[in-house]
Amino acid sequence: MDRLDAMHMFVRVVETGSFTKVAQEFATTQPTVTKQVAAMEARLKVRLLNRNTRGVSLTEAGALYYEKCKIIVSDVAEAENVVKVRQTQVQGQLRIGSSVAFGRRVLIPLAMDFMKHNPQVQVDLSFEDRYTDLVANGIDVALRLGKLADSSLGARMLGVNPWVLVASNTYLRKHGTPRRPSDLKEHSTLIYSSVQGNDIWRLRNASGEPVSIPVTGRLRSNNLSALLAAARSHMGIAALPRYVAQDSLKDGRVVEVLKTCRLPEQEIHAVYPSPRLVPQKVQSFIAFLQGKFDDAWWEDLPRGG
């Protein structure tokens, strides 16, 4: 038994006047409590309690020691209570990570909505296109797209992120509209280097069969907004997450190409440093996100986010 537990027993013996009652409180035996107090006296080389048939009483040294122990035990109990309360309440700073495009377009409005419902939470948003170490960077929860590697992180799948092929009407009038995936070989494509770095686009055709199409293009970028801007400027066909292209599809700046084909969808996960003892603020944010990525979730995004 550690010194703090022994101090706590000593304080309770003084307050109850009974070794037996303290043994019951600590779910142990009366001889164990007596032994702990005796070991404390031996270590300090001073008698703390006078024992007789009527009970126990403090010595002068014991009275001084009791006052100090009482403060220590009380402070520890208060510290533990503060942590427990914070763990069970939605409050404090919540650091959320995401990729740049997803964060700007999707996460910001969600985080602001969460803050409206949880006024004691302060949110710190961190956007990086590379995967960051959650622990090293102090991230409480991150939204990540794609398959997760095996790790010790906690994770919750929230939904899927569909991709779509888009181009401007002006480009299609000049170069023709692809009718089948193999037609993409004859077009200028806008390549997202973070995902499509090998210049191979993988789709499923109208029959659901997987096809791999080698593509070429004059522009590649690791920035989705740059590729959307290029597509709107009639420079070629881009493969983009639907949430990135949604506004431009609505206003006709771009149109969907090869509607009967499907690009691979990305899984959307909330990940957090450990699956054990997850803080309430993280649990609440993940619960808030549940259902936000169902069906055509990208249609509910605020325009121009």
N, C-alpha and C positions, 0 to 999 in steps of 0.2 A: 504493500500500500504506500502511496507517495505521501510526501510531507503535507501537501495541501489537504488531502483526505484526513490525515491525522489531525490537522488544525481544526477542520470542520467538526470532527468527532469531539475534540476537546471543548470547542465552543458549545456544542449541544449538551455535553455532560454538565457544563457549568449552568446552562440555562434550564435544563430539566432536573438537574440534581440526581440523575439516575443513569448508571451504566446500562442497566437493563433496557430502559426506554430507548436509549440511543442505539443499542444493538438492534432493536426492532425497526427503528427508522432506517438503518443502513443494511437491513436484511442480513445481519451477521449474528455472532454469538456474544454474550456478555464478556467471556474471557478474552475475546479478540479485542474488544474496545478497551478493556482494562490494560491489555498488553500494549496497545498503541499509545495510550497515555503514559504508561510506565517507560516505554522506549523514548518518548519525547522528553520526559524528565531526565532520563539517563544521558541523552544527547546534550541537553542543556546544563546538566550537572546541578539541578536545582529542583526542589519539590514545588509542584504547582498546585496540588490539591491535598487537603487534609481529608482523610477518609475515616469515618466512624460508623457505628450502627445506625445513626440517624440520617446518614447521607454523606454528602461531600461539601466542602467549603474551600474557598480560594485562600492560598497563602498570599503574602504581600507580593511576591514575585509573580505568583499565578495571576493575580488581579491585573498587573501590568501587562503580562503576556496575553491574557484574555482580551483586553481592549484592543491590542494590535491585531490579534488573530481575527477578531470580530470584523474589523475593518477590511482585512484582506479577503476573508470569506465573502463578505458582502460585495466587495468590488468585483471579485471573480464571477459571482452570481449575476451581477448587473451586466458585466461584459458579455457573458453567455446569453443573457436574455436579449440584449441589443441585437446580437447576431441572429438569434432565432427569430425575433420579430421581423428583422430585415429580410430574412430568408422566406418568410411566409407572406410578406406584403409586396405589392407592386410599387416599388419606389426606388430611388437612386438613379445612378447613371447607367444607361444601357448603350453599349458600344456595338454598332451593327456594321458589318462589312458586306460588300457586294462588288461586282464588276461595275465599270463606269457607266456603260449604256443602260444596263438593267437598273442600276441604282438611280440614275437621273430620271429615267422614264417611268419606272415601276415602284421602286422602293421609297422614294421621297414622299409621294402622296400617301402611301400606306403608313409610313412612319408618322406623318403629321396626323393622320386619322387616329392612330394608336395613342398618340400624345393627348389628343382631345379627350379620349376616354380614360386616360390615366394621368391626371395632372401632377402627380408626385414623381413622375419619371422624367429624367433629362436624357435626351438622345444625342449620341455622338455618331455621325455617319462617316464611314471610311470607304472610299471607292478605289479599288485597284483591279486591273485586268489580269494580274498574275495572282495565283493562290498564295495567300499569306499565312504564316504560322499564327493561329488564333491566340495561343498562350503567350508567345513572345510579343505579340502586338496588342495584347489586352482586349481582344475582340470577344464579346459575350456570345454573339450569334452572327453567323454569316449566311447569306443566301448564295448558293452555288448552283451552277447549271451544268448538266452532264452527269455521266456515271461517276460515282464516288469510288475512290480507291479504298482498299481495306485500311482501317486505321483505328485508333483508340477514341476517335471523336464520337460524340453523340450525333445522331442525325434523324431527321423526320422528312419524309417525302411530302411535298405540298401539291405537286401537279406536274404538268408538262409544258414545255416551251416549244411550240411548232415554228417551223421555218417555211418560207415561201419564196418562190422565184418571181422577181418583178422587173419591169422595164417601162420606159415611157412609150406612149403611143407614137411619138415622133420617131424614136429609134426603131420601133417595130414596123412602121410604114416604110422606112428607108431600107431596112435589112430583112424584113419578113418576120412572120410570127412562127416560132417553133411549134410543130405539131406532135413531135415525139421526142423523147430524151436525146436520141442520137443527133437530132438537128442542132443541139447546143454546140457541137463541134465546129459548126460553121459560123458561130457568133462570137462577138467580143464579150467576154464575161468580166465581172468585177469581183475580185477574189479576196475573201476575208482570210488573211494570212494566219490568224490565230487558230482557225479550225480547218481551213481548206488549203493548207500550205503545200500539199502535194499536187495541187491542180487537178484533183479528181473529185468530181461531184457524184455522190452516191444517192440514188433515188429509188423509189419503187414506181414501176409503170402502172398503167391503168388496170392491169391484171394482178397487181400486187407483187410482181416479180422484181427482185433487186437488180438494178443496173448501175454500172460504174462508167461515167462519161469523162474522158480527158477534156479539159477546157483550157482556153488561152485568153489572155486579155492584157491590155496595156496598163491597167491599174490594179494594184493590190494594196491592202491596208489592214492594219490591226484595229482600225476604228470603224465601227458600224455606221456611224453618222456620215463619215466621209464617203462610204460606199453608197449610202442612200442619196447623198447629194449628187454623186456621179450618175446614178441611175436617173435621177430627175433632170440631169443635164444632158440626157440622151447619149450617154457614153457606153451603154451596154446593159447586159442582164446581170442582176445581183441576186445572190441568195442571202436572205436576211431573216432574222427572227420576225415573226408577224407583229410583235409589239412595236418593233422599230419602224416597220413599214406602214402601220395601220393608218396613221393620219394622212399619209400621202396616197394610200389606196382610197380613202374616203373622199379626198378632194380631187382625185383623178390625175394627180401629178405622175403617178405610176399605175400600172395595171398588173394583175397577176398573170403569170405565164405558166403554161402546162398545168392547168388546174386539176387535171385528172391524175397527175403524178404527186407523189409525196416525198418530201425530204425527211430525213431522220428527225425525230423530236428529241429534245433534251429534257431530262428529268430536272425538276426544280427541288432542291433540298434546303432545309434549314439545318445548319451544322453548328455544333457548340462544343466547347473544350472537353467535356466528359459526360457520359451518359448517367453518371452517379451524382446525386445531390445537386440537381439542376436548380439554380436560383429561381424564385417565383417570378421575377421580372422576365426571365428568359422563357419560362413555361407559359406565361401569359401572352407574350409576344407571339410565340409559336401557335398557341391556341387561337389568337387573333387572326393569324395568317391562314389557318385551316379554312378551306372553302373559298379563299380569295383567288385560287387558280383553277377553278372548275370551269368546264364548258368553254365558252368563248370569252375568257377573262380579259383578253386584250381589248375587247370592245368597250369595256367599262373604264378604261384609263382616261384621265383628263387630257384634252387635246393640248398639244404643244408642250408636254411635260419634259 
